[in-house]
Amino acid sequence: MSGTAEGLARAYAKRWLWKVAAPVAVPVFGVLTLLLIPLAVLAAPEASTATASSSCSIGGTGATVAGTNLDAVQMGHAQTIVSVAAAEGLDPYAATVALATAYQESRIRMLANDGSSPELTAEQAAVTAASLNFRHDGLGSDHDSVNTFQQRWIAGWGTVAQLMDPVYAAEAFYTRLVEVPNWQTIPLTQAAQAVQVSAAGGAYARWAPLARELTAMLWPTAQAAAAAPSGVAPAICPGLPVAAGAWIRPTAGTVTSGYGPRGDALHAGVDIAGPRDTPVYAAADGTVVTAACTSAYCDRDGSLSLAGYGNLVELDHGDGVTTRYAHLSAYTATAGQRVSAGALLGFQGSTGNSTGVHLHFEVRLDGASVDPVPWLADHGVDLHAATVAG
């Protein structure tokens, strides 16, 4: 286990976030669609607009599971936990134990820790507070505990950097779980407590119904992705309804770099920056020409020394018009697939020749790049708006 960002991507490459082929993804998506809450706010069709919901993420949309409302962030972490179990060849019961534990410990959120616990020395507090430097969903202050499982670096679970990696956290949990004698047959609370050694060890059983239902919901995607190559994520976020023939803004965020010369090179598109894993949508109806990693690697963030677009989706819209969607953390499309405007293509990332999370978006006419801003303006789209709207 690496536990670094590279470890995160490596594990993803083995499983949940990466490739669900169409014959597998379609039935899986059908099941999830019945269970997941759809995107909410949609503008009037005659205005040819569509708005992306902030409740959509790489984990899907929020859901009500066993009477408990889970948002997209929680669903994303839950999918990671389940997918790690599938990737490691464990059975669904392992994922159920892990999910019940994570819900009890953090409500399935990646918690940092500000080091304010009086139980810590000044040095320990400083190390613990370093968790604030990593992506997190909230704060905790219980000793030196961090992440979805509230694992402790002082207790030997790993470094703070490792523990703030959601995949490492799940791997670490399962590493200890499989060492528990008869873990597959003992009650959930006993199995969880043997791993966690919690002061409230009896509390895990309360969340068993939630964990069982959530595992059943997410396991098919985890199994399908476990055997798939790196790069492709299951398309579990709904697309956006868009009027026929309309164009839309491909993702939410701020335009941070425009079209034009960059030294001796041409920046052949515009960069739109939002949070990591912000959904990216087809700007118009088209056919997927490319959906692939175009750099030496795409299982982790790239750099300026790395050539290529990273994870790239390219669409052919006919009449010589193509669009490119680059640096994706993962893509949901398949080459040859016909997509409608507003279809989910992937998620903002920083793969390839990139130094920060964003979407690099290009419009090309007969293979030659053009400035996407005036092009889309001529098609009723303001790229300088902050939301996805046609």
Helices and strands as residue ranges (DSSP letters): H 5-14, H 22-35, G 45-47, E 63-65, E 68-70, H 72-87, H 92-106, E 111-113, H 122-129, G 130-133, E 138-140, E 145-146, E 151-152, H 160-163, H 166-177, H 188-196, G 201-207, H 208-226, E 254-257, E 260-262, E 265-267, E 270-273, E 279-281, E 286-293, E 311-318, E 321-328, E 330-331, E 338-339, E 344-347, E 359-365, E 368-370, H 372-377
